[in-house]
Amino acid sequence: MTYQESYQTWLDFADLPDYLREELVAMDEKTKEDAFYTNLEFGTAGMRGYIGAGTNRINVFVVRQATEGLAKLVESKGEEAKKRGVAIAYDSRHFSPEFAFESAQVLAAHGIKSYVFESLRPTPELSFAVRHYNAIAGIMVTASHNPKEFNGYKVYGEDGGQMPPADAAALTDYIRDIENPFAVELADLKASKENGLITVLGEETDVKYLEELKDLSINPELIAEYGKDMKIVYTPLHGTGEMLARRALAQAGFESVQVVEAQATPDPDFSTVASPNPESQAAFALAEELGREVDADVLLATDPDADRVGVEVRQADGSYWNLSGNQIGAIIAKYILEANKQAGTLPANAALAKSIVSTELVTKIAESYGATMFNVLTGFKFIAEKIQEFEEKHNYTYMFGFEESFGYLIKPFVRDKDAIQAVLIVAEIAAYYRSRGMTLADGIDEIFKEYGYFAEKTISVTLSGKDGAEQIKAIMAKFRDNSPEQFNATDIAVFEDFALQTKTDKDGNVEKLTTPPSDVLKYTLADDSWFAVRPSGTEPKIKFYIATVGETLAEAEEKIANIEKEINVFVG
């Protein structure tokens, strides 16, 4: 079907809501093509797209179609799976409650039970709920840290992790087989609540999640002495973090927490920030203002679905330093390993996990404590798979997992990134350095002095629409087939192609990679610098990751600047 035919099908549908019809009528040809040339696809973490009319947008019909596919997948697993049901949560975005409850109604039409939160909740609590209620799957309605124009739909497996590749592929096939999203049936909401097919969750699940958090603290005495009056500023950036972060900090003993009240209220327009992304220093503007006012040691921000955390720390001159995702990962890993070592609770088979595009600094830290680092593909489900493997084989004890994109997990009662856990551990780490007469900024300097000055940079290039998708393919092909032999006047020592699952050294020797196939290219240089290229699985972006190590931070950053210039020239 051409995009024009697909567009016409939507326009001809008699029961199309007025707001979608008005949008269709107003479309110019370019917008029409972009909205209908393809279907919104499942990527590394479900699907994510612009809110609006069309098969390549997210709307009630695309959500119904996805949930119909999920219903078929659950049915294929038998009656017991239908009884176990699906947990559903949603964030503060436009249409999030509608998408969540409509999903429950689609499932109910198939006789599949669902557990839906009464109001917005964080992604980690959804992951917890899947496990706590022994559900067969989970749905999280969120576009994570994307701007207000977006929404998304993430699917979780029964372990509480994002759906693994085999099930995700089966789900994608079921969704593709649904020819008419307008024909998807919905059960009556009120009747489904009355007959028990839809159970509404609330405070009782919050309490259970908070109960699990009590074991997170490694040194409660430290918090009691140095954390109680330590000034912390927290902002949920108009999202779901407010539901749990404030309570979690209070429960752990942090009594001097100030919340950015202008950002504490859920707001689908994220009206006080250009983008609700805690990776960006701009998102911290109000937190910095409050931080200066109350003389805060540390500023914490969570994204709308509270699976990512951003951190800023006060420096000697009173300004705030916006930490990278890798730096946050390094301070957490160092503290978890050191505190457990001091307490005599560091297991001999300690293991950490990170994505292949995250810093090797944490690998060095892990090795210095006799712990093993596992490198996995981008997507937290691969870290969740490792945790599952450790539990089944009893071969390693999971200590910590992270991705450079500001995602962290300490305790595996959740199987996805958990910013509530991260907020707690960073606050405890700040108290630890305070007990030594240091700040978090001093702590990072100390790590650099011990392990080397590592620097990293991620460059995201947005290339939207059909043309953009083709440009991204062309860039990947150029790197794969014609990449230079040197960057920054340094030889490429190792080239890894994760799609072909090959690792080739400079002498042409080829090894087989053990990770699943993925469209990622990674080049390691002779001085241990590296860069990687991958298309985003959830957004119309191509990402470049550059990592270097130097005798000083300035040297490491200079290397990054040089490599970035050469990449830009090469891409053209």
Helices and strands as residue ranges (DSSP letters): H 3-12, H 18-26, H 29-36, E 47-50, H 60-76, H 79-84, E 86-90, H 96-109, E 114-117, H 123-132, E 137-141, E 150-156, H 165-176, G 181-183, H 189-194, E 198-201, H 203-213, H 220-222, I 223-227, E 232-235, G 241-243, H 245-252, E 257-259, G 261-263, G 281-284, H 285-294, E 298-302, E 309-314, E 320-322, H 325-343, E 350-355, H 361-368, E 372-376, H 380-393, E 397-403, E 407-409, H 419-435, H 440-451, E 453-462, H 465-482, E 486-487, E 490-497, E 502-505, E 510-512, E 521-525, E 530-535, E 541-550, H 553-571
